[in-house]
Amino acid sequence: MTRFAHALLLGVVGAGIVHIAVLMLLPYYTERDAWSLLSRSSGYYETTRIGGSGATTPLVRSVDPLFSAVACRFDLADGVLHVDAEGTVPFWSMSVYDRNGQNIYSFNDRTAPDGQVNFVVLTPVQTIEVRKTLPESFVESVFVEADLSEGIVVVRAFVPDPTWSSAIDSFLSGVACTPN
């Protein structure tokens, strides 16, 4: 019986130490999420390099050396978000994340019309309003209906070899993230 009481006491003390350590480390990790890091380096609707050779914000620790990426924070309370870019690259992908980093939507050049970056992120209510009077710039756009207010759009491009670096940099520099 004494061994059981000793093991139980040791378990309770160990669990207490682990819980205290987690509580002490919580502020350190909550200030280092993608939203916080991106908000320190750029405002809403500003594209920021987050991966590849010209990355200014280290959002991802283990960046695949064959991909470069840009990110853009948005707030749908300001209106719908239109993201587009000119040019062609071997492969690109796009993801929409909510403020907590949960992936809401993803697609790539193989699933986009004409393989072009041209999409609109909007809420269900905004979808109804936009469909009533569709702007000319949205005719070829992919509509991403997301039930969120703030989020992050990430556009990644594949860099097959160093000769593509300048074309990829030019493509990602041309990604426009504008509210309408």
C-alpha positions in Angstrom: 0.0 0.0 0.0 2.9 2.4 0.8 4.3 1.8 -2.7 1.0 2.7 -4.3 0.7 5.9 -2.2 4.3 6.8 -3.1 3.7 6.2 -6.8 0.5 8.2 -6.7 2.1 11.1 -4.9 5.0 11.1 -7.3 2.6 11.1 -10.3 0.6 14.0 -8.9 3.8 16.1 -8.2 5.1 15.2 -11.7 1.8 16.2 -13.4 1.9 19.5 -11.4 5.4 20.3 -12.7 4.4 19.6 -16.3 1.3 21.8 -16.0 3.3 24.6 -14.5 5.9 24.3 -17.3 3.2 24.4 -19.9 1.6 27.5 -18.4 4.9 29.3 -18.3 5.7 28.5 -21.9 2.3 29.4 -23.2 3.0 33.1 -23.7 6.2 32.3 -25.6 4.4 30.2 -28.1 1.2 32.2 -28.5 3.2 35.3 -29.6 4.9 33.3 -32.4 2.0 32.1 -34.5 1.8 33.0 -38.2 -0.7 35.8 -37.7 1.4 37.6 -35.1 4.7 37.2 -37.1 3.1 38.4 -40.3 1.4 41.3 -38.6 4.7 42.5 -37.2 6.2 42.7 -40.7 3.3 44.0 -42.8 -0.2 45.4 -42.7 -3.4 44.1 -44.3 -3.3 43.5 -48.0 0.5 43.7 -48.3 2.2 40.7 -49.8 5.3 39.6 -47.9 7.9 37.0 -48.8 7.7 34.2 -46.3 9.6 31.4 -48.1 12.4 31.0 -50.6 15.5 33.1 -51.2 14.0 36.5 -50.5 12.0 35.7 -47.4 11.6 38.6 -45.0 9.4 36.9 -42.4 10.5 33.4 -41.1 7.0 32.0 -40.8 7.9 28.5 -41.7 11.0 26.9 -40.0 11.7 24.1 -42.5 11.1 25.8 -45.8 11.3 23.5 -48.8 14.2 25.0 -50.9 12.3 24.2 -54.1 9.4 26.6 -53.2 9.1 30.3 -52.7 6.1 31.9 -51.1 4.3 35.1 -50.3 1.6 35.8 -47.8 -1.1 38.4 -47.4 -3.3 39.2 -44.4 -6.9 40.3 -45.1 -10.1 41.4 -43.4 -13.3 40.7 -45.2 -15.0 43.4 -43.2 -13.3 45.8 -45.7 -14.8 44.1 -48.7 -14.1 41.1 -50.8 -10.4 40.1 -51.4 -9.2 39.9 -55.0 -5.8 38.1 -55.5 -4.2 38.0 -58.9 -0.8 37.7 -60.5 0.5 37.9 -64.0 2.9 35.4 -65.6 3.4 31.7 -65.7 5.6 29.5 -63.6 6.1 25.7 -63.6 3.7 25.2 -60.6 1.9 27.4 -58.1 -0.5 26.7 -55.3 -2.7 29.0 -53.2 -4.1 28.4 -49.7 -6.5 30.5 -47.5 -6.1 30.2 -43.8 -8.2 31.6 -41.0 -6.6 33.7 -38.3 -5.8 30.6 -36.2 -3.9 28.9 -39.1 -6.5 26.4 -40.1 -6.5 25.7 -43.8 -9.9 26.8 -45.3 -9.3 26.3 -49.0 -6.5 25.3 -51.4 -6.0 24.9 -55.1 -3.2 25.1 -57.6 -2.5 26.0 -61.2 -3.9 22.7 -62.4 -7.3 23.4 -61.0 -7.5 27.1 -61.9 -9.0 28.3 -65.2 -6.1 29.0 -67.6 -3.6 28.2 -64.8 -3.6 31.9 -63.7 -3.7 33.3 -60.1 -7.1 35.1 -60.1 -9.4 34.4 -57.2 -11.8 36.2 -54.9 -12.2 35.4 -51.2 -15.6 36.4 -49.8 -18.2 35.5 -47.2 -21.5 33.9 -48.1 -23.3 37.2 -47.7 -20.7 39.0 -49.9 -21.1 36.2 -52.5 -24.8 37.0 -52.9 -24.1 40.7 -53.3 -21.2 40.2 -55.8 -23.2 37.8 -57.9 -26.0 40.5 -58.3 -23.6 42.8 -60.1 -20.5 40.9 -61.1 -17.6 43.3 -61.7 -15.7 42.8 -65.0 -12.5 42.0 -63.2 -14.2 39.0 -61.5 -15.6 37.3 -64.6 -12.6 34.8 -64.9 -12.0 34.6 -61.1 -12.3 31.5 -58.9 -14.7 32.3 -56.0 -13.6 31.1 -52.6 -16.5 31.4 -50.2 -15.2 31.3 -46.6 -17.1 31.9 -43.4 -14.5 34.0 -41.7 -13.6 37.6 -41.2 -9.8 37.7 -41.1 -7.3 35.4 -42.6 -4.1 34.8 -44.6 -3.6 34.0 -48.2 -0.4 32.1 -49.1 0.7 31.8 -52.7 3.6 29.3 -53.3 5.6 28.8 -56.5 7.8 25.8 -57.4 11.5 26.6 -58.3 12.7 23.6 -60.3 16.3 24.9 -60.6 18.2 28.2 -60.0 17.6 29.4 -63.6 13.9 29.9 -62.7 14.7 32.0 -59.6 14.3 35.4 -61.3 11.0 34.4 -63.1 9.6 33.0 -59.8 10.7 36.2 -57.9 9.1 38.3 -60.6 5.9 36.3 -60.4 5.6 36.4 -56.6 6.4 40.1 -56.6 3.5 40.6 -58.9 0.9 38.9 -56.6 -1.7 41.6 -55.8 -3.9 41.3 -52.8 -6.6 44.0 -53.0 -9.9 44.6 -51.2 -12.9 45.5 -53.4 
